[in-house]
Amino acid sequence: MNGTEGPDFYIPWLNTTGVVRSPYEYPQYYLASPAAYSLSAAYMFLLFVVGLPVNIFTIHVTLQSKKLRSHINYMQANVALANLFMVIGAFPTTIYSSMNGYFAIGRVGAIFEGFFCFICIIVSIWSVALMAIERVIIVCKPMGNFRFGENFSTMAVCFTWLMGCIASVPPLFGVARYVGEGMQNIGGLDYYTRHTNEPYIMYLFACHIWVPVTIMVLCSVCLLCAGKESETVQGRAERETTRLAVIMVITFLVSIMPYAFTAWWLFTHRGAEYGPIFMTVPSLYAKSYCMYNPIFYFWVNKQFRQCTISTLCCGKNPIEEEERSTSGHIHSSVSPA
């Protein structure tokens, strides 16, 4: 194995010179320069400062506005809730660990960071998959005119959190374990040591990664094909919602899959040589999903954008009122005398 393994950690650095130390007791500046840890701390602080308010506001607007009482908006609010769960539970630990160059609060830091991030990823991936399934049912109509009501949406939200708990809670009780990753300032599942629970890791990838990702891809293809075929008859609102679902799928895959593929490679190539940056960069990049996902949602979803502006402007939407007045002026100017 091209690394150093301790009782509760694995460091991707051979201890040939005796410099390797426990990431729960000593700074890990032999893995990367102090500047790299400072940059990581600054990046995570940016995600925290932006991700906290935008996800809180996304949940608030969705619950406050009756116009947003639809399955796709409930799923987006659920993703925002999972992101908020990660921002509050994991990011402060990551920031503090990056500032110190190691898990200054001990192994509990790696466990906390790994658990909160992992449950967020699983809840988000199933939420986006269910969002795509709902769009296929509405657009392609394999079940006739069936629509997801509020009760179905509530059950869907509960299902995503059930899947998240099933995937992320067992390592807390010894089925697997959470350890430090990469530069030892972020936590994650142990994919790459002899302590890995192979059946459990294979179950995670099969049921909670590849199955929902396959659902997302197949549903997106169906939606794109159906959109081209029924472009003249499909309502404008349905087209916009379908476009939103496809964009949310693409956004999720672009942000999360690099980390998933890296973790799968490490699991299937245990003992392979890799540097500390190899796992750190995909993990930090995946965490950015909590920041730009609500921003994409705001720009793509016109209805949510209008409700957001109305909330910020105390119930008024100056942009919408200006558009209406401009439209009325145009109609009056072209009407016959």
N, C-alpha and C positions, 0 to 999 in steps of 0.2 A: 504494500500500500504506500503510495507516494504522499504521505502526510504523517502527522503525529496524532495518535488517538489516546485520549485520557479516559477516565471513568465516566465523565459526563460531557465530553467535548471532542470535536475532531477539527484539527487545524491543517489546512492544505499547505504544509511546510514541513519538510523533513528536518528532524532535530539532530542533524549531523554535527552542528557546531555548539549545541547546547543552549541556544537562545530561546527556544520555544518555552512559553510559560502558559499557565492556565488563563483562559480569557475571562475568568471570573475573579481574578486576583491581580493581574498585571496588565499594563498597557501593551498593545499588540503592534507597536510601531515598526517591528521588523517585517511585518506583512505589507505595510504601505506607509508612506510618509505621513507625518502629522497633518500636513496640508490636505491630504486625501480625506482624512477623518473630519477635518474642519469643513471641507466642501460637502461631505455627506451630511453633516449636522445642519449646515445652512440650507441645503436642499430639502431636508425633512422639515425644517422649520417653515420654509415657504409652503410646503404641502399642508402643514398644520394650520398656518395662518389663513390660507385660502380655503382649504377643504372644510374646516369647521363651520364657518358661516354659510357657505354656499349649500352645504348639505342640510344644515338646520333650516335654512330658508326654503329649500326645495320641499322638505317635509311639511313645513308650515303652510306654504301656498297650496299644496295638494290637498291637505286636510281642510283648509279654510274655504276653498272655492268649490261650489257644487258643480261647476262646469267640468271639473277634472275628476269626477267620480266615474272613472272607467277603468277597465282591467289594466290597460297599458300604463296608465298614470299611477295606479296602485303599485304595479311592479317597479316603476321607476322610483317611486317613493320608498319602496322596500330596498332597492339598491342604495338609495341615499342613506337609509337607516343603517344598512350594513357598513357603508363607508364611514358614517359617523361613529359607529361602534369601533372601527379600526383606528380612526383618527384620535379618538379619546383614549382608547385602551392601549394602543401600540406605539403611536408616534412619539409621545413624551419619553418613553423608554429608549427608543431609537435615537432621539436627539441627545439625550443624556449620555448614552453609551458612546455615541460618536464624538461628543465633546471630550470624553475621558479616554477614548481609544480602546475601551474594553467594557464589559458588562459590569459597571461599577456597583450595581445593586445586587450582584451575584447571579447565580443560575436562574433565579426567579425572573430576571430580566429577559433572558432568552425564552423562557416558557411563556411569559406574558406576551411578548412581541410575536412569537410564533403562533400562539393560539388565536389571538385577536385577528391577525392578518389572514390566517388560514380559514377561519370561519367566515370572514368577510368575502373571501374569494369564492367559497362554495355557495354561499347564499346568493351572491351576485350572478354566478354562472347559471344557477338554476332559475333565477328570476328572469334573466335574459332569454333562456331557453323557453320558459313558459310564455314569455311575451311573444316570441316567434311562433309558438304553437297557436296562441290565440289569434294571431293575424292570419295564419293559414286557415283556421276554422272559419273566420269571418269572410275572407276574400275568396278562398277556393271552395268554400261551402261543402266539405265532405260530410257534414252532419246536418245539411239543410240550412235552415235559418236559426240554428242554435247560437246563442250569445252568452258570454260570460256575465252573469249577474254579480251583485255585490257579495253574495254568499260564496260563489265560486272564487272570486278574487281573494276573499278572506282565507279560504281554505288553501289557495295557492301560496299566499304569504306564509301561512303556518307550515306548509310543506317545505318551502325553501329553508326555513329555520330548522326544521326537523332534519333535513339533509345536512345542513351545516353542523348541527350538534353530533349527528352520527359520525361524521367524518373527522371532526376536530377534537371531540372530548376524549375518545379512547387513549390518545397519547398521554393525557393527564393522569391516567391510571395504570400506566406501564405497558400498554399494548404496543406502543412505539415510544418515541421520545422527541422532544423539541431541543435543539442544540443551536449554537451559534453558527452562522453561515459566513462564507467569504472572509471579509476583514474582521469578523467576530464583533461586529457592532449591530447586527441584525439577527433575528431568530427565525428558525424554520424547522421543518421536519427533518429527521435524520434519514436521508436517502442512501447514504454512501459508506456506511461502516458495517462491521460484522454484527453490530447490535440491531441492524435493520430488521424489522418484521416483514419479510418479503410478501407473504400472503396479504397482509394488511395494506402495504404500499401498492401492490398490484390491484387490489380491490378499489383503492382510492382513485388510481388513474383510470381504471376501466369504468367504474360507475359514476364517478363525480367529475371526471375531466372529459374522457373520450366520448361517453354517451351524450352528455348535454352539448358538447361541441358539435358532434355529428348532427344532432337535432337542429342546432342553430344553422349549420351550413345547408342542410336539406330544406329547411323551412325558408331560408333566404332565397334559395334557387327557385322554389315553388312560387314565392311571392313575386320575384322578378319576372318569371314567365307569365304568371297570371296578370301582372300589371301591364305587360305589353299586349296581351290578348284582349283585355277588357278596358283599355285605356279610355275609350269613348263613352262607356256606360258607367264606369266606376265613379262614385261621388268624389268630389274634391277633398272632403274631409277624410274619407277612407284612404285615398291615395297619400295624403299627407301623413296619416297614422302609419300606413304601411312603410312609407319611406323612413319614418322615424324608427320603426322596429328594425329595419335592415341596417340603418346607420348605427343603432345601438349595438347590434350584433358585431358589425365590423369594428367599432370602437373597442368593444370588449376583447375581441380576438387579437387585435393589434397590440393591446396593452398587456394582456395576461399571458398569451401563448408563448412569448419568448421565455418567460420564467418556467412555464410548464414543460417546454421542450428541453430546457437546460436541466431541470430536475429529473426528467425522464432519462436523459443521456447519462447523468451522474449515477442514476439507479442501475442502468443497464451496463455501465462501464466502471463499476466499482474497482478502485485500484488505479484508475487512469490518472495521469498527471495533469493538474490544472492549477492555475494561480488563484489567489484570493479575490481578484477583481472579476474573475470569470462568473462567479455566482452573485457577487455584490451588485453589479450593474443591472442584470435582469430583475433582481428583487426590488431595487430602488425604483426602476422604471415601472414595474407593475403597480407600485404604490401610488403612482401619479394618477391612476384611474379615478381615485377619489376626488381629484381636483377638476379634471377636464370633463368628466362624464356629466355633471350637472350643467356645465357651461355649454357643452354640445346640445344637451337637452333643451336649454333655454333658446338657443338660436334655431334649432330645427323645429321645435314644437310651437307653432304660432299661438295656439290656445293657451299653453302654459306661459308663453312670453307675455301675452296680454294680461293674464291673471297676475303675473309677477309685477308688471308695471303698475297695474291698478292697486296692488297691495302697497307698493312703494310710494304711490301718490295718494294714499288715503282714500281709495275707492274710485279714483278718476284715472282715465287713460288718455293723456293729452295727445299721444300719437294717433290713437284710433279716432279721437274727435277731430283732429286736424285732417285725417284722411277722409272722413265723412264730409266735412265742410268743403274740402277741395273737390270731392266728387259731386257734391250738390251744386257747387259753383260752375263746374264744367257742364252739367246737365242743363242748368238754367241759361248758360250762355249759348248753347247750341239749340235750344228749343225755339220753334217758330214764333214770330211776333203775333 
